[in-house]
Amino acid sequence: AHVGEQELSGDVFLKSANGEYQLDDLLRADAWLRLPEAAEYPGGFDDARYCAAKNVLFRAYSRSDEKIGRADDFLAGINSLRTWISGQMDELFGAQAGTAKAFLIGVVSELDEELKLDFNATGISHILSVSGLHVGLIVSAVYFLLRQLRAGRHVTYFTTMALLAFYVLLTGGR
C-alpha cells in the first residue's frame, strides 16, 4: 500500500466502495484511514491486536476505487492455482464442495451457513481450519507413499518438506 508517494511497511484492510474485486487485483483508492482500535472492554474483540497479527497498519474506507491491474508474482500464481482447484472441487463434490474445500484447502467462505452453525453448536468448528492435524495427515501420507516406493531417506524427507511448504502456500498460510 502507498499513501501518496510513500510506501507503507505493512498492509491495509480496505472497505471498497465498489466491492467487485477478486483476490490479487491491484487497486487505486481514494480512502480515509483509521488505526485499528483496542477492545473497549475485557474479553471484547481487539481489532488492534488482530490487525497487528496480520501485519495490517490501517483500516481504509474507500470513497472511490478502481482496478488498475493484477498482481503477477509467485503468490498470485498460487492463488490462481487455489481458484482452479476450487473449481475442480465444485465439479467433483457438487453440493458438498463447500465442505470439502473447508477441510482440504481452508476455504470456509463457501461453507453452508447452517453447517457452520452446527459445527459451532457442537464445539467442533476448529476442525474446519487447516491445522496441525491436516498437516500431519498429509505429511504421514506422503512419507508413507514415498517409503513404499522405496525412495531414499533424503529424497523422502526433501519431497515431504517441499510438498508441505506447497500445501501451506496453497491454503493461504492459514
N, C-alpha and C positions, 0 to 999 in steps of 0.2 A: 504494500500500500504506500502511496505517496500523498503527502499533504503539501499542495503547491509543488515546489521543486524538491522538497525534502523527502527522502525515503524513510519510512518508519522501520524500526528494528523488530517489529512484531506484526501480527495480523490484526484485522479489523472485522468484527461481525457487522454486516451491512443489512439493514432492513430496506429492501428495494421498493421504490415507488412503482416499478413495473412488475417485478416478481416472476418473469417468464424466462429465467435463465437456467442453464444447465451447469453441472459441475465442470470446471476448467474454463468457463467463459471468462474473458478479461473484460472488466467494466470500467467506465468512467462515470463518476457520480458527483453531483453537487449535493453535499450532505452536511448535516451538523453532527458533531461528535460529542460523546459524553463518556466520562470514565465509568467503568463498572462499579456498582455500589456494593458495599458490605451488607451483611444480613442486618435487618432492623431489630431483630430480637433473637435471643438464644434459640438455636435449632432451626432458624429460618434459612432460606436459600441465600447463600453468599455468592453473589454474581461476581464480585471482585476475585474471589478465590477460584471460581470456576474458570473465568476468563484467563487468569494467570496460568492455570494448568494447561490451557490451550494455546498459550503464547499470544493471547489477544490483548492489545493495549486499550482499544476503544470499542464502543458500540457506535455505529454510524446509522443515521436515519436519513434516507435519501429524499431530496425534493424532486430530483430528476436523475435518471441514469440511462446509460446506453451501453450496448455491447460494442467493444472496439476490437475484438479478436478472440482468439482461442489459445490457451496455453499449449505449447508444443515442447514438452520436456518428458523426462522419464516417468514422473508421477502421472502426468496426463495420459501417457500410454497405458499405465497400469489401470487408471480409472476407465479408459476406453475398453480394456480387456474385461474389467469387472462388469461394465454395462453389457458387453457381448455375452458373457457367461450368464448374466441375469436374464437376458432374452432367451438363451438356450434353456434355462431352467423353467421359464414360462411355458415353453413348448413341451418339455419333458414332464413337468409335475402338474400342469394345468391349474386347477383350483387350489392346489396345495403349494403352489410355487412360493407364496409369501412365507410360509412356514419353513420350507426348505432353504430359502435364501437367508432367513434369520439364523438358522442353525449352521449353515455351511460357509457363508461369506459375510455374515454380520450385517445384512441389510434388513433392518427392522421396520423401515418406513412403509413397507408393503404388507406387513402383517395385519391380519384381520383384527379390528378393534375389539371385538367380543373375545377373541382368543387372547389378546393382550390382557384384558380384564380377568379372564380365567387364570392365566399364569400368575398375575398379581395376587388374586384372591387365594390361591393355593400356596403362595410363597415360593414359587419356583421360577419367577421371571428372570432370575440371574442366569439360567441356562440358555437364554436367548442371546446373550452376549458371547462373543468369541472369547474364550477364556483358556486357562491352562489345561482344562480337560480336553478341549478341541485340539489344542496344540499337541498335547500328549498322545492323543489318539492318532493324529496324523504322523507324528514322529515314529510312534510304535509301528504303524502300518508300513511306512516307507522303509524303516530299518529292517523289519521282518521280511518284506519282499526282497530287498537287496541281499540279505543274508541267504534267503532261499535260492537266489540266482547265483550264489557263491561269489558275489562281488567281494573284493578285498576290503579289509578293515578301513583303510584310509579312504577308499572310494565310497564306501558305505557312509562314513561319517561326513565327508565333504558333500556328497549328494543330499544326505538328510538335512544338513545345515542349510544348504542352498535352497532346497525346497521349502524349508521352514521360513527362511527370510522372504522368499517369494510369497508364501501364504500370508505372512504378516503384512506385506505391502498390498496384497490382493484384498484383504479385509479392511484396508484403510488404516492400519496400525492400531486398531482398537484393542 
